[in-house]
Amino acid sequence: MLNRLVGMKVSITSRRPQTTRHRITGILSEPDAQLVFVDTPGFQTGHGGALNKLMNRAVTDTLHGVDVVLLVVEALRFGPEDRKLLPLLPKGMPVLLVVNKVDLTKDKKALLPFIEQVSGHGTFAAIVPVSAAKGTQVGHLVQTIKAHLPEGPALYGEDEVTDRSERFLAAELVREKLFRLLGEELPYASTVIVEKFETEGNLRRIHAAIVVDKPGHKAIVIGKAGQKLKEIGSQARIDMEKLFGGKVYLELWVQVKSGWADSQRALKSLGYE
């Protein structure tokens, strides 16, 4: 959704839940308005580890520093986990219910009863069905958001699309390929840290470590004769070159740090806020 709204890939995606771990800002500048989107991790209700607590704090902190909240749900899916989010929404702030993935809904007649059902669980300033993948109704969503924004000066330059550094984006693109290429093979406790990022003209030299929790996970990431690690690096490099607009030399290796996701000290050293 964020990538579609700003017109560029600034947030990674995968089929695995809880892919987003950091708060990411996306910026859309139009002639009459500048919209600053703050994409948060999904709220974690099943586990209480240090990493999940940090992600939940990112969600709650963000909710108190914005003008409009977009509650994004999947078409025809609104379960107990979604309902747990409703009490967290700030009182007196406009909340837009965004029903995503309408393009995947075979029975379009089921959408209206679904929307009526969900709207009964809260007070929404507007309800907008969209398809982030296809771009359907996204323009209407932007116009709806504008109607609830206060007047004020632009916060960013008109050519900026995110407040995150290239170094951060590079790490995220490698982590995306981990999730996409290894799926359920690799447990959730894996991350990426860029240890060196150098720019030489139009060339970027990036050295990054993939951090896993156990030695067995290291073998999964490397793969037979190093083929899986090579594939991760190749796909990540292609995406980096598209995003950065120049050549990228990418070197990857794998480190084992047991229990990193449950250690505040380890999380801080790995760049988690």
C-alpha positions as CSV (number, residue, x, y, z in Angstrom):
1,M,0.0,0.0,0.0
2,L,2.7,2.5,1.0
3,N,4.7,1.7,-2.2
4,R,1.6,2.3,-4.4
5,L,0.8,5.6,-2.6
6,V,4.2,7.1,-3.0
7,G,5.0,5.6,-6.4
8,M,8.2,3.9,-5.4
9,K,9.3,0.9,-3.5
10,V,10.3,2.1,0.0
11,S,8.8,-0.7,2.0
12,I,9.5,-4.4,1.6
13,T,6.8,-7.0,1.0
14,S,6.4,-10.7,1.3
15,R,3.7,-13.3,1.9
16,R,5.0,-13.9,5.5
17,P,3.2,-12.0,8.2
18,Q,5.1,-9.3,10.2
19,T,7.4,-8.6,7.4
20,T,7.5,-4.9,8.4
21,R,9.6,-4.4,11.5
22,H,10.4,-0.7,11.4
23,R,8.4,2.5,11.2
24,I,8.9,3.8,7.6
25,T,7.9,7.2,6.3
26,G,6.7,7.6,2.7
27,I,6.2,11.0,1.1
28,L,3.7,12.0,-1.6
29,S,4.0,15.5,-2.9
30,E,1.2,16.9,-5.1
31,P,0.6,20.5,-6.3
32,D,-2.0,21.1,-3.6
33,A,-0.7,19.0,-0.7
34,Q,2.1,16.9,0.7
35,L,1.0,13.6,2.4
36,V,3.5,12.0,4.8
37,F,2.6,8.3,5.3
38,V,3.9,6.6,8.4
39,D,3.9,2.8,7.8
40,T,4.1,0.8,11.1
41,P,4.8,-2.8,11.8
42,G,1.7,-5.0,12.4
43,F,0.6,-5.0,16.0
44,Q,1.9,-8.2,17.7
45,T,-0.5,-10.0,19.9
46,G,0.8,-13.6,19.9
47,H,4.4,-13.2,21.3
48,G,6.0,-11.0,24.0
49,G,9.7,-11.1,23.1
50,A,11.9,-8.0,23.0
51,L,11.6,-7.5,19.2
52,N,7.8,-7.7,19.3
53,K,7.6,-5.2,22.2
54,L,9.7,-2.8,20.2
55,M,7.4,-3.1,17.2
56,N,4.3,-2.6,19.3
57,R,5.8,0.5,20.8
58,A,6.4,1.8,17.3
59,V,2.7,1.4,16.5
60,T,1.4,3.1,19.6
61,D,3.9,5.9,19.5
62,T,3.0,6.6,15.8
63,L,-0.7,6.8,16.5
64,H,-0.3,9.8,18.7
65,G,1.7,11.9,16.2
66,V,-0.5,11.8,13.1
67,D,-3.5,13.6,11.7
68,V,-5.4,10.7,10.1
69,V,-5.2,6.9,10.7
70,L,-5.7,4.4,7.9
71,L,-6.9,1.0,9.2
72,V,-6.1,-1.4,6.4
73,V,-7.9,-4.7,6.3
74,E,-8.1,-7.5,3.7
75,A,-11.4,-7.8,1.8
76,L,-13.7,-10.4,3.3
77,R,-11.3,-11.0,6.2
78,F,-11.8,-9.3,9.6
79,G,-11.0,-11.6,12.5
80,P,-10.1,-11.4,16.2
81,E,-6.6,-10.1,15.5
82,D,-8.1,-7.1,13.6
83,R,-10.7,-6.4,16.3
84,K,-7.9,-6.2,18.9
85,L,-6.6,-3.1,17.1
86,L,-9.8,-1.1,17.5
87,P,-9.3,-0.1,21.1
88,L,-5.8,1.2,20.2
89,L,-7.1,3.8,17.8
90,P,-6.9,7.4,19.2
91,K,-10.2,9.0,20.2
92,G,-11.3,12.0,18.3
93,M,-9.0,11.4,15.3
94,P,-10.4,10.6,11.8
95,V,-10.0,6.9,11.0
96,L,-10.4,5.7,7.4
97,L,-11.2,2.0,6.9
98,V,-9.2,0.9,3.9
99,V,-10.5,-2.5,2.5
100,N,-7.6,-3.8,0.4
101,K,-7.3,-6.6,-2.2
102,V,-10.7,-6.1,-3.6
103,D,-9.3,-7.3,-6.9
104,L,-8.9,-10.8,-5.4
105,T,-12.5,-11.0,-4.4
106,K,-14.4,-13.3,-6.8
107,D,-17.8,-12.6,-5.3
108,K,-18.1,-8.8,-5.6
109,K,-21.6,-9.0,-4.1
110,A,-20.1,-10.1,-0.8
111,L,-18.1,-6.8,-0.4
112,L,-21.0,-4.6,0.7
113,P,-22.2,-7.0,3.5
114,F,-18.6,-7.3,4.6
115,I,-18.1,-3.5,4.8
116,E,-21.4,-3.2,6.7
117,Q,-20.2,-5.8,9.2
118,V,-16.8,-4.2,9.8
119,S,-18.2,-0.7,10.0
120,G,-20.4,-1.9,12.9
121,H,-17.2,-2.4,15.0
122,G,-16.1,1.3,15.0
123,T,-16.7,4.8,13.9
124,F,-15.0,5.5,10.6
125,A,-14.7,8.9,8.9
126,A,-14.8,7.0,5.5
127,I,-14.6,3.6,4.1
128,V,-12.6,3.1,0.9
129,P,-12.3,-0.2,-1.0
130,V,-9.0,-0.4,-2.9
131,S,-6.5,-2.7,-4.6
132,A,-2.9,-1.6,-3.8
133,A,-1.6,-4.2,-6.3
134,K,-3.7,-2.8,-9.2
135,G,-4.0,0.8,-8.1
136,T,-7.8,0.6,-8.1
137,Q,-9.4,3.5,-6.1
138,V,-6.0,4.6,-4.7
139,G,-6.4,8.0,-6.2
140,H,-9.8,8.3,-4.5
141,L,-8.1,7.3,-1.2
142,V,-5.6,10.1,-1.5
143,Q,-8.3,12.6,-2.1
144,T,-10.2,11.3,0.9
145,I,-7.1,11.7,3.1
146,K,-6.5,15.2,1.9
147,A,-10.0,16.2,3.1
148,H,-8.9,15.4,6.7
149,L,-5.4,17.1,6.7
150,P,-4.7,20.4,8.4
151,E,-3.2,23.3,6.5
152,G,0.5,23.9,6.9
153,P,3.9,24.1,5.2
154,A,5.5,21.1,3.4
155,L,7.8,19.1,5.7
156,Y,10.0,17.6,2.9
157,G,11.3,18.5,-0.5
158,E,9.1,17.7,-3.4
159,D,11.5,15.1,-4.8
160,E,11.8,13.2,-1.5
161,V,9.9,9.9,-1.1
162,T,11.1,8.6,2.2
163,D,13.1,9.8,5.3
164,R,15.1,6.5,5.4
165,S,18.7,6.3,4.2
166,E,20.0,4.2,1.3
167,R,21.8,2.1,3.9
168,F,18.6,1.2,5.7
169,L,16.8,0.5,2.4
170,A,19.6,-1.8,1.3
171,A,19.3,-3.9,4.4
172,E,15.6,-4.1,4.0
173,L,15.8,-5.3,0.4
174,V,18.1,-8.2,1.5
175,R,15.7,-9.1,4.3
176,E,12.9,-9.1,1.8
177,K,14.7,-11.7,-0.4
178,L,15.3,-13.8,2.7
179,F,11.6,-14.0,3.4
180,R,10.6,-14.4,-0.2
181,L,13.1,-17.1,-1.2
182,L,13.2,-19.1,2.0
183,G,9.6,-18.8,3.2
184,E,8.8,-21.1,6.2
185,E,12.2,-22.7,5.9
186,L,13.8,-19.9,7.8
187,P,12.4,-19.0,11.2
188,Y,11.3,-15.5,12.0
189,A,14.5,-14.7,14.0
190,S,16.6,-13.4,11.1
191,T,17.7,-9.9,10.2
192,V,20.2,-8.0,8.1
193,I,22.8,-5.4,9.1
194,V,24.8,-3.3,6.6
195,E,28.4,-3.1,8.0
196,K,29.9,-1.0,5.1
197,F,28.2,1.3,2.6
198,E,30.5,3.2,0.3
199,T,29.7,5.4,-2.7
200,E,32.1,5.8,-5.6
201,G,30.5,8.0,-8.2
202,N,27.5,6.0,-9.5
203,L,28.7,2.8,-7.8
204,R,27.7,1.6,-4.4
205,R,29.7,-1.0,-2.5
206,I,27.6,-2.7,0.1
207,H,28.8,-5.3,2.6
208,A,26.0,-6.8,4.7
209,A,25.6,-9.6,7.3
210,I,22.6,-11.8,7.5
211,V,22.1,-12.5,11.2
212,V,20.3,-15.7,12.3
213,D,19.6,-17.3,15.6
214,K,21.1,-20.8,15.2
215,P,23.8,-22.6,13.2
216,G,21.2,-24.7,11.4
217,H,19.6,-21.5,10.1
218,K,23.0,-20.4,8.7
219,A,23.1,-23.6,6.6
220,I,19.6,-22.8,5.3
221,V,20.5,-19.3,4.2
222,I,23.8,-20.4,2.5
223,G,22.2,-23.4,0.8
224,K,23.9,-26.2,-1.2
225,A,27.3,-25.0,-2.5
226,G,26.3,-21.4,-1.5
227,Q,23.6,-21.2,-4.2
228,K,20.8,-19.9,-1.9
229,L,23.0,-17.0,-0.6
230,K,24.0,-16.2,-4.1
231,E,20.4,-16.0,-5.3
232,I,19.5,-13.8,-2.3
233,G,22.3,-11.4,-3.2
234,S,21.6,-11.4,-6.9
235,Q,17.9,-10.5,-6.5
236,A,18.6,-7.9,-3.8
237,R,21.3,-6.3,-6.0
238,I,18.9,-6.0,-8.9
239,D,16.3,-4.2,-6.7
240,M,18.9,-1.9,-5.2
241,E,20.1,-0.8,-8.7
242,K,16.6,0.0,-9.7
243,L,16.0,2.0,-6.5
244,F,19.3,3.8,-6.3
245,G,19.7,4.4,-10.0
246,G,23.2,3.0,-10.3
247,K,25.5,0.0,-10.1
248,V,25.7,-2.0,-6.9
249,Y,28.5,-4.3,-5.7
250,L,26.9,-6.4,-2.9
251,E,28.8,-8.8,-0.6
252,L,26.8,-11.0,1.8
253,W,27.7,-13.3,4.6
254,V,25.9,-15.1,7.5
255,Q,26.4,-14.6,11.2
256,V,24.9,-16.5,14.1
257,K,23.8,-14.5,17.2
258,S,21.8,-16.7,19.4
259,G,18.8,-15.1,21.1
260,W,19.2,-11.8,19.4
261,A,15.5,-11.2,19.0
262,D,14.9,-11.5,22.8
263,S,17.9,-9.3,23.8
264,Q,17.5,-5.5,24.2
265,R,21.3,-5.1,23.9
266,A,21.5,-7.2,20.8
267,L,18.5,-5.4,19.2
268,K,20.2,-2.0,19.8
269,S,23.5,-3.2,18.3
270,L,21.6,-4.4,15.2
271,G,19.9,-1.0,14.7
272,Y,16.5,-1.6,16.1
273,E,15.1,1.5,17.9
